């Protein structure tokens, strides 16, 4: 599906007009509308599992898990709590921008949820450019919003056109006070150059890592550590910016990184694949995977199964995997060494998963960091961010209010 500039202009005008009705409601009314739409969307998505599986390349059980866990965060209580938090912490006025345009990426189909629901909560109508890879879920989201409230539903609409279409991009930006862009750093940079001085909310290239301290490997905790870390690795087939590609493991006399890797493979990733099977491996990724695994075997130790691989190697130099459940385990002497090893990642680091015994200290270190903008998340929750989780070092409401 490709929309012409005239179609995009018409939908933008409709969205902009619907913003008047949206802003006439109170935050409680909008929270109720969005919570009910989230419930409807969850039903649509689960019923359309085969269609979404074909569109995204994820397995049907993964579609069901991703839809449920993401949409469970869109509740009246969480949205009202977010509104209170924004009112306490934002130094900006409470005057929302007239319209937001959103450019979606296609690697994680549920990424559109926070990017669309949060602006609507704050009274900002949204025009969405769907990813060329997947339009199905966004169309379901639009339908759910209209289904629950036909007067507020038009505050969100959807368009589709090929990336790089300069005329369509210009029309997408025509009535927007800001554009939120999800995509590679190149995509963000090219669009920024073309759009001139229009304010941008950018969500460029990102990676995430995890840390398992000594306590997480002791007999009392290791089973939970394996289960939680396996979920973080397998969710979305390790295709998103919140997917850990590198796990720093504190070496202990009782459990070496090699021992931990063996258990993670057999007790964690094999088991998780039965619960959340990996989708088909694209041919292009298969070639990258073969190269990544080949280098891992030469330079260190590789443990692999049918749907995963664990490379055991030093934390430096950094070498990222092609995703699809290919992960590096790097031995470190403790949290300080892990944090030092993360510094070269810089602002591309989005999230650091940490075990229960390390997360408070990890949060404190990241809050003080002048180099890293990542936030800390408990192992097992990296891929299910809370509604108020920061985005690219900024509050989730960043850019939605006028200065």
N, C-alpha and C positions, 0 to 999 in steps of 0.2 A: 504494500500500500504506500503510495506517495501522494502527498497533498500539494496542491499548487499554492503559489503565493496568495492568490485571492481567497482560497479556502482558509489558509492560516490567518489571514487578516480578519476574515469574518468570525472565526472562532475566538481570536484575541479580543475582538470588540464585544462579543457575548460574555466572555469571562470578565472583562473589565466592568461591564454593566452590572453583572451579577455581584460584583464586589460591594455595591451599595447595599444590597439586601444582606449580604454576609456581615458587614460591619454594623448593621442595625440590630443584630442579635447580640446577646451577652455571651461572655465566655462559657457560662454554664450550658447555654443552649447549644453552642457549637461543640462543646465536649460531648454532650449527649448524642448529637447527630453523628459525630465521627465515631463514637464508640459503637453505635448501632450499625454504622456502615462497615466497621471493622468485622463485626460478627457476620454480617451478610457476605463480606468478601471472603472470609475464612470458609464459609460453606461453598461459595462459588469455586474457590481455588481447589479445595479437596475433591469436589465433584468433577472438576476438569483436570484431574491428575494426569491422565494419559496425554491430553493436549498440551499441558504445561511441560510435561516430561519431554515430549517431542520438540517443543520450542526451545527449551533450555539445555537439553542434554543431560539433565539430572534424572535420577531414578524416581519412580512414583513414590516410594516411601520417603525419599529425601524431599520431594515437593510437599508432601503432607506435613513432615516435621518442620520444614522451613516456614510454611504458611502459618501453622499453629503457633510456633514459638514467637514469630515476629508479630503477628496480629494480637497475641495475648498481651502485648505491651500497650496496645491502644485501648485503654479503658478510661472511664470517666475520672476515676480517682487519680490515675497517673497523669492525665492531661491537666486536671485542675492543680495538681501539685507542681507540674511544670510551669503553669501560668504564674503561680505564687513565687516560684523560684526566679523566674524571669523578672518579675516585678521587684524582687528584693535586690537582685544583682545587676540589673541593667541600668546604666547611667543614661541611656538614651530615652527619648520621649516614648510614650505609649502609642504614638501615631503610626499605624502600620503603613507600609508602602502600598501604592495603588494596585500593583500587580507584579507577580514574580513569574518569570519564565524559567523552566527547568529542562536541562538537557541530560537525559539519562544514559548510562552505560549499560552494557548487556551481560556483565560477568556474574552478577548476583541479582536475581529477578526481584527479590523483596526489598532491594535498596531504595526503591521508589516510595516505600511506606512512610518513613520519617520525612523524606524530602517533600512529600505532598501533604501529609496529615498535619505536620507542625505548622506550616504557613497558614493553612486553613483554620487551625485552632486560633491563631492570633489575628484572624480577620483579613488575611492576604489571599486573594484569588490567584489561581495557579494555571498557567498554560504549559503543558508538558510536551516536549519532543521525545517520543518514544525511541528506544534503541532500535536500530535497524535489525538487530539480532533477535529481538523478542518484544512483541507488542501485546501479547495475550493478557498478561497479568495487569498491565496498566489499563487495558480496556475493561477488565473485570472490576478494577478499582473505581473507574469512572461510573460504571453501571451501578455499583453498590451505593455510591454517594447519591446518585439520582434516585435510586430505588427507595432510600430511606427518607429523603426530603427533596421533592421535585423543585422547590423554590431555591434551595441552597445548592443543589447538585450542579447547576450550571457554573458555579464558581470554580470548577475544575474542568478542563477539557484537554483533549489529546490531539496532537498532530504528528505526522510522520513524513520525513523526507531524508534523502541520502546525506550523510555527513559531508561537509565541504560545499554544500549548495549555498553560495554566498547570498543570492537573492532571498531564499527562504530564511536563512539566518537573520537577515536584516529585518524581515517582516516579523519574525519571532521576537525580536528585540524592540520593535517599533513602539509598543505601548508599555513595555516593562520598565519598572524603576530599577530592577536588578535581575541578573541572570545567575542561576545556580547551575554549575557545570560539573558533571561527573564524567571522568574519562582519564586518558593518559595525560602525562605532562605535555606532550606534543599537541594533543587536542585542545587542552586548556590554553596553551600559549598561542596557537594559531587563532582560536576564536577571540582571545583577548586582543590580539593585534587588529583583528577585523572590526571588533565592536567599539574600538576607541575608548572613550572615557566612561562608558556605562559601568556602574558598579557590578563587580562579579563576586559571587560566592563560589570559590573554587574547591573542588574535591579531586585532586590529581592522583598521580601514582602513589600507592601506599603498600606497605608490607607490615607484618606483625611478627612478634617473637614470643616465646614463653620462657619461664624460669621455674625450675624445680630445685628447691633447696634440700639440704640434707634431711630435714624432718619429713619432707614429702616422700622420701625413699625408705623410711623405716618401716618395720613390719606392720605397725598400726595404721599407716597412711598410704602405703604404696598401692593397694588395690584401688582406692579412690583416685589417687593421682593418675593411674593408668586409664581408668574409665573416663575421667574428666578430660585428660589430654587427648585421648583418642577421639572424643566427640569434637573437640576444637579442630583437630586435624582433618577429620572426615567431613565435617559440615560443609555443604556447598562444594564438595570435592576439592577443597582447598583452593578455590578460585577467587576468593574475595580479598580485599585489603585487610580484613580482620583475621584471615587464616594464618596461623603460625607456620612459618617456613623453617624456622630455626629455633631449637630448644636448647637453652643453656642448662646443663645438669651439674649440680655440685657433686663432685666425687666424694665418696665416703668409703671407709675400709669395709663396711658391711655390704655395700652395693656399688659396684663400679658402673660407669656409663654403659659398658658392654653388657653387663648383666641386666641393667634397666632396659636397654634396647631390646634384648631377647624377650623379656616379659612384655614390654609394650607391644611388640609385634604379635606374639602368640595370644596373649590374654586380652589385648586391647584392640588392635587394628583388625585382626582376623574376626574377632567377635563383633566389632562395630560394623564391619562390612556385611554381616548377616542381618543386622538391624537396619542399616542405612547403606544399601549397596551403592557402589560407585557407578556412575553413568558410563557410557561408551567413551573410550579414549580417542579423541580426534587424531587423525593421521599426523598432523603437524606437531601435536604435542607428543605423540609417540616417538618422533625423531629426537625431540629435545630431551625426552625422558631417557632414551637410550644413551645419549651423549652424557647426560648428568650422572647416570648410574655408572657408566664406564669410567668416568673420571674418579668417582667415589671409590670404586674398586681399586684403582691404581694408587690413589693417595692415602687410603685408609682402610676402612672396614665398611662393608655394605651388607645389610640384612634386608631381604626382600621377599614378598609374597606375590600372589597374583594381582593384587590391587594396590600395593603400597611398596615403599622402600625407605629404609632408614640408613642414612650415611653418618658414620661416626668420624668426625674430623675436628681439627682445632677451630676455634671461633674466628680466627683470622687466617688468610684474607676471606672476606665475605664471598659466598657463592650461592646465589639464589637458585631455587629449583623451579621446574616448570609447573609446579602445583600438582594437582591430581594425586595427592597423598604421597608425595615424595618429600621427605623431611630430613633436615640435618640435626643431629644431636651433638652438641659441643661441650666437652668437659671443661669446667671452670672451678676455681678454688673457692668461690662464694659469690655473694651478691655484688660486692664491689667490682670484682673482675668481670662479671656479666655486664654490669652497667657501663664499664669502660669499653667493653667490646661492642656495645650498642651505639656508641657515640658516632662512628662513621656513617651510620644510617641516616642521622640527622632528621630533618622534618618529614622525611618519607615514612618514618616509623609511626604507625597509627595507634597500636595497642600492644601492651605487654601483659600476657597472661601470667599469673603468679599463684603459687600454692598458698593455702590458708596461713601458713606460718610466716610467709614472706610478703604478703600483699600490703600490709600496712607500711612496712619499711620501703617497699617498692613505690607506693603512692607518694610517700614523703620525698624520696629521691627525685622522682619525675616532676613533682611540683616545684622543686628548687632548680631543676636543670635549665641551663641557658641554651642548650643545644637540642634537646629532645622535646617534642610537643605531644608525645604519646600520653595516653592515660592507662592506668592499671586496671585489670579485670581479673576476677577469680577464674582459675582454671575451670573449664566446663561451661563458661558463660561468654567466652570471647566472641562467639558468633551470634549471640543474642543480646545486643546492647540494650540497656534500659532506654526509655524514651528520652530521658534528659542527659544521656551520655554525650560528651563533647564530640565535635566533628572537626577534624584537622586543627586541633588546638584551640578551637573557638566554641563558645556555647552554641547549642543547637539552634537558638533563635537569632544567631548572628546574621545581620544584613536584612532582617525583616522589618525593622523600624527606621523611621527617618531620623537623621542626626538632629 
